[in-house]
Amino acid sequence: MPLPPAFDFQPLGRVVFGPGSLNSLGELVRLLGGSRVLLVTDPGLETTGHPQRAATRMQEAGLNVFTFDGVKENPTELEVSHGVVFARKHQVNTIVAVGGGSSMDCAKGINFLLTNGGRMIDYKGFGKATKPMLPSVGIPTTTGTGSEAQCYALITDESTHLKMACGDKKAAFRIAILDPELTVSQPRMVTAVTGIDAVAHALESAVCLKRNPISQSASQTAWKYLEPNFERTLTHPHDLAARAGMQLGSHFAGMAIESSMLGVCHSSANPLTAHYGITHGVAIALMLPHVIRFNAACVEPLYAELVDICGEQNGEPASEILARRVTELARIAGLPARLRDVGIAESILPLLAHEANEQWTARFNPRPVGEAEILTIYQEAW
């Protein structure tokens, strides 16, 4: 057996999982020393009542809660700056994020600027914050991004419309509360686009160049939960067990990313969002089957391990089984199958390839890529 790859595993924080676990929020924030809490959420969640319940639980614990609901999808530095002004006005000492990846990314961004100053671009990359950050809690209401398990804030650059990945261990949530009851309210399309993103997180992290025994264990556990439960949540949206499985799968996939990296699927998805406003999960669904087939020559044995988890081996190459399963899940979810189906012009593919090649996750793809290789993947997806 070859020597396992070296790694440096640093667990980020406490994870509290289970139906009704939101009820422990007030006590958990008090344990962090919180008294004046910035609650970061998006206005669309108000109809579900989740932010209001979170605020009530903290108020019942004697905490002062100040709600900032200025989060938009793919938050930019503008939303982050508004949140910082709001947080300073109320002199908060703790941050709680309730929502999907956008709410959690915005909360982390606010934490960066509130405690360390400057602009988000100053923190692009990893480990550039020099001062301590406020303790924070992440409460996902969607099952896809895994942001509660990661120390990165993805903030969109106002000028280029591309996402900046700003990471620092100090920005990680001290506590993640995983309450599957909060995810039942997801609209079907949100379930679809976030779920396929979680699937991509599991499959890309499992084969990326930074994979290691810890991350691969998380990737494979994520796939074990995601593969059987994604379709179930779409066909039986009130099945709490399926929702719980998706939430755990999403979290384990987030852990896998935090311990390793992603690949060219995410690199090629981001320019689609930047140029055409295509929802991230839709872009992922369009690209993932073709990336799996492209990588097959390098990581077929790793794909076979994933296929074994679901007991689907039938003599075909594992990569083909996985690619076809992803395509099937996207079809069941009602997501488009080809780039041309969402209005992508064939003439823009070289520009998309150029920009995708500049995305940092491309460097961790198991099969080396440049503009030419990425263009080929786009052409297959078109």
Buried (B, 14 or more C-beta within 10 A) or exposed (E): EEEEEEBEEEEBBBBBBEBEBBBBBBEBBBEBEBBBBBBBBBEBBEEBEBBBBBBBBBEEBEBBBBBBBBBBBBBBBEBBBBBBEBBEEBEBBBBBBBBBBBBBBBBBBBBBBBBBEEEBBBBBBEEBBEEEBBBBBBBBBBBBBBBBBBBBBBBBBEEEBBBBBBBBBBBBBBBBBBBBBBBBBBEEBBBBBBBBBBBBBBBBBBBBBBBBEBBBBBBBBBBBBBBBBBBBBBEEBEBEEBBBBBBBBBBBBBBBBBBBBBBBBBBBBBBBBBBBEBBBBBBBBBBBBBBBBBBBEBBBEBBBBBBEEBEBEEEEBBBBBBBBBBBEBBEEBEBBBEBEEBEBEEEBBBBBBEBBBEBEBBBBBBBEBEBEBBBBBBBBBB
